Structures are given as structure tokens and as C-alpha cells.
Amino acid sequence: MGFVVGYFLKKALKLLALVMGVLTAALLLLAYVGIITVNWDKLALLVERALFDAQAATASFQAWIVASMPFAGAFIAGAAIGFKYG
């Protein structure tokens, strides 16, 4: 199960990075051409909040893993292998 989670996580992060890059490039292009006006400060605040929420979710996940230690060892090893090959 850990392998599948690690593999999926790496693929999902790659896809997320690609989507964020395309959206950022599109915003930059549309702002440069003058079609839209982007409030960069508000966008940065929105991204900052999303990252903070992701960190909180990660801390929650880590607490769950530590609480179930025997399962956690095998899970983390499998996830690391899946992340490597993903």
C-alpha cells in the first residue's frame, strides 16, 4: 500500500507543479497583454494560506503515522520506494 501511495504522490505533485506553472504563465501573459489586472498581493496571500493548510494536513498525517508505528515502518518504506520509482 505504501508503494502505491508514494507512486501516486509523486505523480500528483508533478501534475500539480505543471498546472501551477501553466496557470502562472497564463496570468503573466494575460496581464502583460493588458487583458486582465492581477492583484498579486492577494494571490500571494491565497497561495500562502493554501500552503499553511497543506502543512497542517501533513502534521496531522505525521501524528497518525506515529500513533500506528508498526504499520508506519512498512508504509513509509513502501512510500519511499514508490516515490522513487514514480
ZIBEL-V278170 format. One record per residue. N is the residue number from 0. PSI is psi in whole degrees, -180 to 180 (none if undefined). OMEGA is omega in whole degrees, -180 to 180 (NA if undefined). D_FIRST is the distance of its C-alpha to the first C-alpha in Angstrom with 1 decimal. Layout:
<<N/PSI/OMEGA/D_FIRST> <N/PSI/OMEGA/D_FIRST>>
//
This chain:
<<0/-39/180/0.0> <1/-39/179/3.8> <2/-45/-179/5.4> <3/-42/180/5.3> <4/-46/179/6.4> <5/-44/180/8.7> <6/-48/180/10.0> <7/-42/-179/10.7> <8/-44/-180/12.3> <9/-43/179/14.5> <10/-42/-179/15.6> <11/-40/179/16.3> <12/-38/176/18.3> <13/-44/180/20.3> <14/-42/178/21.2> <15/-43/178/22.2> <16/-41/179/24.3> <17/-47/-180/26.0> <18/-45/179/26.8> <19/-39/178/28.2> <20/-44/179/30.2> <21/-43/179/31.7> <22/-41/179/32.5> <23/-44/179/34.2> <24/-40/179/36.1> <25/-44/178/37.2> <26/-44/179/38.4> <27/-43/-180/40.3> <28/-48/-180/41.9> <29/-36/177/43.0> <30/-39/-180/44.3> <31/-42/-179/46.2> <32/-24/179/47.8> <33/12/180/48.8> <34/-38/180/47.1> <35/162/172/45.2> <36/124/-176/45.6> <37/128/174/42.4> <38/90/-173/42.5> <39/-34/179/40.4> <40/-44/179/40.7> <41/-38/178/39.2> <42/-42/178/36.4> <43/-39/178/35.7> <44/-41/178/35.6> <45/-44/179/33.2> <46/-40/179/30.8> <47/-43/178/31.3> <48/-41/179/30.5> <49/-41/178/27.3> <50/-38/178/26.2> <51/-43/178/27.2> <52/-38/178/25.1> <53/-38/177/22.1> <54/-39/179/22.9> <55/-40/178/23.2> <56/-38/179/19.8> <57/-42/179/18.3> <58/-39/178/20.4> <59/-43/178/19.3> <60/-42/179/15.6> <61/-40/179/16.6> <62/-38/178/18.7> <63/-42/179/15.9> <64/-44/-179/13.7> <65/-35/-180/17.0> <66/-27/179/17.8> <67/62/-172/14.8> <68/-45/-178/15.3> <69/-42/177/14.1> <70/-33/-174/10.5> <71/-39/-178/11.0> <72/-49/179/12.0> <73/-38/-179/9.0> <74/-47/-178/6.8> <75/-40/178/9.7> <76/-45/178/10.2> <77/-41/179/7.1> <78/-38/179/7.8> <79/-42/178/11.4> <80/-44/179/11.1> <81/-39/179/9.5> <82/-37/180/12.2> <83/-43/-176/14.7> <84/-7/-176/14.3> <85/none/NA/13.9>>
//
